[in-house]
């Protein structure tokens, strides 16, 4: 099934991960003279993942360009400069391919899944898809799809966007991954063309393949003619500031994200520490209707405050190229949410003041390792994570290396990360927000 638009819930992954139990595996990274970075992981599987990612996420939008990347993402699958979109889509279907497009704060990602023996044609199609012609009539025809996508945004995604807006305020990381409703179809096609010409270029691109021979990727990246040569602009800085952003809706549920400053993908050790901190914060039951109530210091505090009333809890662990957020996400009845938020904050402050050690630290580290390895079970996720790392730091941290980093995390490392978290809170709230405390009240 072909999809022209897939909204990614992954706000840039904490690290690329793959299972170390699958062998043989070949990992290679190459940098070409045209600026394209090429990376592959070949475990000899029959189904391949192909990704072209550009350093062209929403943080590169100017103040008057809100929603531009969403419009551009929505144009993936339309005509390219060389072929009609319907022909490209038909050809993709003929090889059993699946096309998706997504974006993060840092990246615009075009991904194609196909059988391994169709690698050359799949890569050629991917190159064409990644360079939409942006014809005015195609953009106009796609407006209704964009508006439809805005109507089905998940409350979690809305809450995390609000968290970013509060945390980074007017900084580039505060730009939403979704177009404002009033901007849908209102951005002139020339703005999209100018943005594409500036950012969808070889010097800002990474080509990643899973279950594909590295030489095939190299041949495509060096000989392709779809991606123009060039370099984009520097990544705009976006320091963490902290604050609030909330949106009231008609639901009785309150979705609340409480977080502090985290680390970016350019800090390998920090990513490992943040992974363990997220595990120490805890989460609710892993399966529906489970008698197990979840683990973690913050989870325990919240469940105690809930006193058997329903509440959802999960850690927030987000790393962009140069900054991040770490904290906790809650969803519960809006009339009860205040006590749960305060209980969660008390748990975070407890981690900052007392840290965690002994058996509790080992449990958190093992949970963090498991999260990394489980993430590596999905080749599509691995491909995107790998592209994110390459375009953030120029290097890739394998699952084995990340697990080694996690094993080396000390109680003091965890305590320092928690202290950084609680030094300045940000709160994003969506739904029934009347009883949600503001950051300066925490």
Secondary structure in CASP SS format (residue, H / E / C, confidence):
PFRMAT SS
TARGET T0000
AUTHOR 0000-0000-0000
METHOD secondary structure of the structure
MODEL  1
X C 1.00
X C 1.00
X C 1.00
X C 1.00
X C 1.00
X C 1.00
X C 1.00
X C 1.00
X C 1.00
X C 1.00
X C 1.00
X C 1.00
X C 1.00
X C 1.00
X C 1.00
X C 1.00
X C 1.00
X C 1.00
X C 1.00
X C 1.00
X C 1.00
X C 1.00
X C 1.00
X C 1.00
X C 1.00
X E 1.00
X E 1.00
X E 1.00
X E 1.00
X E 1.00
X E 1.00
X C 1.00
X C 1.00
X C 1.00
X C 1.00
X C 1.00
X E 1.00
X E 1.00
X E 1.00
X E 1.00
X E 1.00
X E 1.00
X C 1.00
X C 1.00
X C 1.00
X C 1.00
X E 1.00
X E 1.00
X E 1.00
X E 1.00
X E 1.00
X E 1.00
X E 1.00
X E 1.00
X C 1.00
X C 1.00
X C 1.00
X H 1.00
X H 1.00
X H 1.00
X C 1.00
X C 1.00
X H 1.00
X H 1.00
X H 1.00
X C 1.00
X C 1.00
X H 1.00
X H 1.00
X H 1.00
X H 1.00
X H 1.00
X H 1.00
X H 1.00
X C 1.00
X C 1.00
X C 1.00
X C 1.00
X C 1.00
X E 1.00
X C 1.00
X C 1.00
X C 1.00
X C 1.00
X H 1.00
X H 1.00
X H 1.00
X H 1.00
X H 1.00
X H 1.00
X H 1.00
X H 1.00
X H 1.00
X H 1.00
X C 1.00
X C 1.00
X C 1.00
X E 1.00
X E 1.00
X E 1.00
X E 1.00
X E 1.00
X E 1.00
X C 1.00
X C 1.00
X C 1.00
X C 1.00
X E 1.00
X E 1.00
X E 1.00
X E 1.00
X E 1.00
X E 1.00
X E 1.00
X E 1.00
X H 1.00
X H 1.00
X H 1.00
X H 1.00
X H 1.00
X H 1.00
X H 1.00
X H 1.00
X H 1.00
X H 1.00
X H 1.00
X H 1.00
X H 1.00
X H 1.00
X C 1.00
X C 1.00
X E 1.00
X C 1.00
X C 1.00
X C 1.00
X H 1.00
X H 1.00
X H 1.00
X H 1.00
X H 1.00
X H 1.00
X C 1.00
X H 1.00
X H 1.00
X H 1.00
X H 1.00
X H 1.00
X H 1.00
X H 1.00
X H 1.00
X C 1.00
X C 1.00
X C 1.00
X C 1.00
X H 1.00
X H 1.00
X H 1.00
X H 1.00
X H 1.00
X H 1.00
X H 1.00
X H 1.00
X H 1.00
X H 1.00
X H 1.00
X H 1.00
X H 1.00
X H 1.00
X C 1.00
X C 1.00
X C 1.00
X H 1.00
X H 1.00
X H 1.00
X C 1.00
X C 1.00
X C 1.00
X C 1.00
X C 1.00
X C 1.00
X H 1.00
X H 1.00
X H 1.00
X C 1.00
X C 1.00
X C 1.00
X C 1.00
X C 1.00
X H 1.00
X H 1.00
X H 1.00
X H 1.00
X H 1.00
X H 1.00
X H 1.00
X H 1.00
X H 1.00
X H 1.00
X H 1.00
X C 1.00
X C 1.00
X H 1.00
X H 1.00
X H 1.00
X E 1.00
X E 1.00
X E 1.00
X E 1.00
X E 1.00
X E 1.00
X C 1.00
X C 1.00
X C 1.00
X H 1.00
X H 1.00
X H 1.00
X H 1.00
X H 1.00
X H 1.00
X H 1.00
X H 1.00
X H 1.00
X H 1.00
X C 1.00
X C 1.00
X C 1.00
X C 1.00
X C 1.00
X C 1.00
X C 1.00
X C 1.00
X C 1.00
X C 1.00
X C 1.00
X C 1.00
X C 1.00
X C 1.00
X C 1.00
X C 1.00
X C 1.00
X C 1.00
X C 1.00
X C 1.00
X E 1.00
X E 1.00
X E 1.00
X E 1.00
X E 1.00
X C 1.00
X C 1.00
X C 1.00
X C 1.00
X E 1.00
X E 1.00
X E 1.00
X E 1.00
X E 1.00
X E 1.00
X E 1.00
X E 1.00
X E 1.00
X C 1.00
X C 1.00
X C 1.00
X C 1.00
X C 1.00
X C 1.00
X H 1.00
X H 1.00
X H 1.00
X H 1.00
X H 1.00
X H 1.00
X H 1.00
X H 1.00
X H 1.00
X H 1.00
X H 1.00
X H 1.00
X H 1.00
X H 1.00
X C 1.00
X E 1.00
X C 1.00
X C 1.00
X C 1.00
X C 1.00
X C 1.00
X C 1.00
X C 1.00
X C 1.00
X C 1.00
X C 1.00
X C 1.00
X E 1.00
X C 1.00
X H 1.00
X H 1.00
X H 1.00
X H 1.00
X H 1.00
X H 1.00
X H 1.00
X H 1.00
X H 1.00
X H 1.00
X C 1.00
X C 1.00
X C 1.00
X C 1.00
X E 1.00
X E 1.00
X E 1.00
X E 1.00
X E 1.00
X E 1.00
X E 1.00
X E 1.00
X E 1.00
X C 1.00
X C 1.00
X C 1.00
X C 1.00
X E 1.00
X E 1.00
X E 1.00
X E 1.00
X E 1.00
X E 1.00
X E 1.00
X E 1.00
X E 1.00
X E 1.00
X C 1.00
X C 1.00
X C 1.00
X H 1.00
X H 1.00
X H 1.00
X H 1.00
X H 1.00
X H 1.00
X H 1.00
X H 1.00
X H 1.00
X H 1.00
X H 1.00
X H 1.00
X H 1.00
X H 1.00
X H 1.00
X H 1.00
X H 1.00
X H 1.00
X C 1.00
X C 1.00
X C 1.00
X H 1.00
X H 1.00
X H 1.00
X H 1.00
X H 1.00
X H 1.00
X H 1.00
X H 1.00
X H 1.00
X H 1.00
X H 1.00
X H 1.00
X H 1.00
X H 1.00
X H 1.00
X H 1.00
X H 1.00
X H 1.00
X C 1.00
X C 1.00
X C 1.00
X H 1.00
X H 1.00
X H 1.00
X H 1.00
X H 1.00
X H 1.00
X H 1.00
X H 1.00
X H 1.00
X H 1.00
X H 1.00
X H 1.00
X H 1.00
X H 1.00
X H 1.00
X C 1.00
X C 1.00
X C 1.00
X C 1.00
X C 1.00
X H 1.00
X H 1.00
X H 1.00
X H 1.00
X H 1.00
X H 1.00
X H 1.00
X H 1.00
X H 1.00
X C 1.00
X C 1.00
X C 1.00
X H 1.00
X H 1.00
X H 1.00
X H 1.00
X H 1.00
X H 1.00
X H 1.00
X H 1.00
X H 1.00
X H 1.00
X H 1.00
X H 1.00
X C 1.00
X C 1.00
X C 1.00
X E 1.00
X E 1.00
X E 1.00
X E 1.00
X E 1.00
X E 1.00
X C 1.00
X C 1.00
X C 1.00
X C 1.00
X C 1.00
X C 1.00
X C 1.00
X H 1.00
X H 1.00
X H 1.00
X C 1.00
END
